[in-house]
Amino acid sequence: MLRASKMYPGRVLVGVNLGRVGFMSGMRPEEIESGVDKILDGGLHVQDYRMLETRISGESEPRLAVNDSVLLKKLPHQIASVEVSVAGEDLVSYQCDGLVAATPLGSTAYALSAGGPLISGDVPCYVLVPIAPHSLISRPLVLGEDQVVELTVTERPALVSVDGGDPVEVPEGGA
């Protein structure tokens, strides 16, 4: 579904759950025939999902995430040092293994595993969850969908992956 949403932006997609995890899948394989009938009859509910726009230093086009954008430390024996600002105001600094920025849909994935909250799909927000923070007081941040958040990598390069795609290096000082 993640790949299909990028291949066919703006189109209605119907997911078929073939495994154990299927938060975006509307039906099981045995329901395909009746599901297609519902689609053709206009009887299937269409759920809109918010997407997260991610801009990476050095790239001209933003990347859109259905689930999440993840900033990770580049090397396993290091930590990521990240400054977080909201609407141009410094908010918090993290020393951590990484940060997950997730949509409400993505709140059920990596963000949840990292200790973030479950967010209902109709709540206009996203969440920023630190991964293994080196602090006793680091908590996830729930932010309004229109708030602009900037993450600035300090001290050493990091990696960014959007919806589990190939990681892109973000240099020290990059956002």
For each residue, the residues with C-beta under 8 A, 3 or more apart:
1: 4 5 13 15 24 25 66
2: 5 6 66 67 163 164
3: 6 7
4: 1 7 8 13
5: 1 2 8 9 13 66
6: 2 3 9 64 163
7: 3 4
8: 4 5 11 13
9: 5 6 64
10:
11: 8
12: 46
13: 1 4 5 8
14: 26 27 35 39 44
15: 1 22 24 25 26 27
16: 25 26 27 28 29 32
17: 22 25 27 28 29
18: 22 25 29
19: 22
20:
21:
22: 15 17 18 19 25
23: 105 108 109
24: 1 15 49 66 105
25: 1 15 16 17 18 22 28
26: 14 15 16 35 44
27: 14 15 16 17 31 32 35
28: 16 17 25 31
29: 16 17 18 32
30:
31: 27 28 34 35
32: 16 27 29 35 36
33: 36 37
34: 31 37 38
35: 14 26 27 31 32 38 39 44
36: 32 33 39 40
37: 33 34 40 41
38: 34 35 41 43 44
39: 14 35 36 42 43 44
40: 36 37
41: 37 38
42: 39
43: 38 39
44: 14 26 35 38 39
45:
46: 12
47: 121
48:
49: 24 66 103 104 105 121
50: 103 104 105 124 126 145
51: 64 65 66 103
52: 64 65 68 69 101 102 103 106 126
53: 62 63 64 65
54: 62 63 64 65 69 101 160 162
55: 59 62 63 175
56: 59 63 160 168 170 174
57: 170 171 174 175
58: 171 174
59: 55 56 62 63 168
60:
61:
62: 53 54 55 59
63: 53 54 55 56 59 69 162 165
64: 6 9 51 52 53 54 162
65: 51 52 53 54 68 69 101 103 106 162 163
66: 1 2 5 24 49 51 103 105 106 163
67: 2 102 103 105 106 109 110 163 164
68: 52 65 100 101 102 103 106 109 110 111 162 163
69: 52 54 63 65 100 101 160 161 162 163
70: 98 99 100 101 110 131 160 161 162
71: 80 82 98 99 101 151 153 158 159 160 170
72: 80 97 98 131 158 159 160 161 167
73: 76 78 79 80 96 97 98 158 159
74: 78 80 156 157 158 159 169
75: 78
76: 73
77:
78: 73 74 75 156
79: 73 95 96 97 134
80: 71 72 73 74 94 95 96 97 98 99 153 156 158
81: 93 94 95 153 154 155 156
82: 71 93 94 96 99 151 152 153 154 158
83: 90 93 151 152 154
84: 90 91 92 93 94 99 128 141 149 150 151
85: 88 89 90 91 149 150 152
86: 89 91 143 147 148 149 150
87: 147 148
88: 85 148 150
89: 85 86
90: 83 84 85
91: 84 85 86 141
92: 84 141
93: 81 82 83 84 154
94: 80 81 82 84 99 130 133 135 138
95: 79 80 81 133 134 135
96: 73 79 80 82 99 130 131 132 133 134 135 138
97: 72 73 79 80 131 132
98: 70 71 72 73 80 130 131 132 158
99: 70 71 80 82 84 94 96 128 129 130 131 151
100: 68 69 70 106 110 111 114 116 127 128 129 131
101: 52 54 65 68 69 70 71 126 127 128 149 151
102: 52 67 68 106 107 109 110 111 116 126 127 128 129
103: 49 50 51 52 65 66 67 68 106 107 126
104: 49 50 107 119 120 121 122 123 125 126
105: 23 24 49 50 66 67 108 121
106: 52 65 66 67 68 100 102 103 109 110 111
107: 102 103 104 111 112 116 117 118 119 127
108: 23 105 111 112 118
109: 23 67 68 102 106 112 113
110: 67 68 70 100 102 106 113 114
111: 68 100 102 106 107 108 114 116 127 129 140
112: 107 108 109 115 116 117 118
113: 109 110
114: 100 110 111 129 130 131 132
115: 112 129 140
116: 100 102 107 111 112 127 129 140
117: 107 112 127 140 142
118: 107 108 112
119: 104 107 123 125 127 142
120: 104 123
121: 47 49 104 105
122: 104
123: 104 119 120
124: 50 144 145 146
125: 104 119 142 143 144 145
126: 50 52 101 102 103 104 142 143 145
127: 100 101 102 107 111 116 117 119 140 141 142 143
128: 84 99 100 101 102 140 141 143 149
129: 99 100 102 111 114 115 116 140 141
130: 94 96 98 99 114 133 138 140
131: 70 72 96 97 98 99 100 114
132: 96 97 98 114
133: 94 95 96 130 138
134: 79 95 96
135: 94 95 96 138
136:
137:
138: 94 96 130 133 135
139:
140: 111 115 116 117 127 128 129 130
141: 84 91 92 127 128 129
142: 117 119 125 126 127
143: 86 125 126 127 128 147 149
144: 124 125 147
145: 50 124 125 126
146: 124
147: 86 87 143 144
148: 86 87 88
149: 84 85 86 101 128 143
150: 84 85 86 88 175
151: 71 82 83 84 99 101 175
152: 82 83 85 173 174 175
153: 71 80 81 82 156 157 158 170 171 172 173 174 175
154: 81 82 83 93 172 173
155: 81 172
156: 74 78 80 81 153 172
157: 74 153 169 170 171 172 174
158: 71 72 73 74 80 82 98 153 169 170
159: 71 72 73 74 167 168 169 170
160: 54 56 69 70 71 72 167 168 170
161: 69 70 72 164 165 166 167 168
162: 54 63 64 65 68 69 70 165
163: 2 6 65 66 67 68 69
164: 2 67 161
165: 63 161 162
166: 161
167: 72 159 160 161
168: 56 59 159 160 161
169: 74 157 158 159
170: 56 57 71 153 157 158 159 160 174 175
171: 57 58 153 157 174
172: 153 154 155 156 157
173: 152 153 154
174: 56 57 58 152 153 157 170 171
175: 55 57 150 151 152 153 170
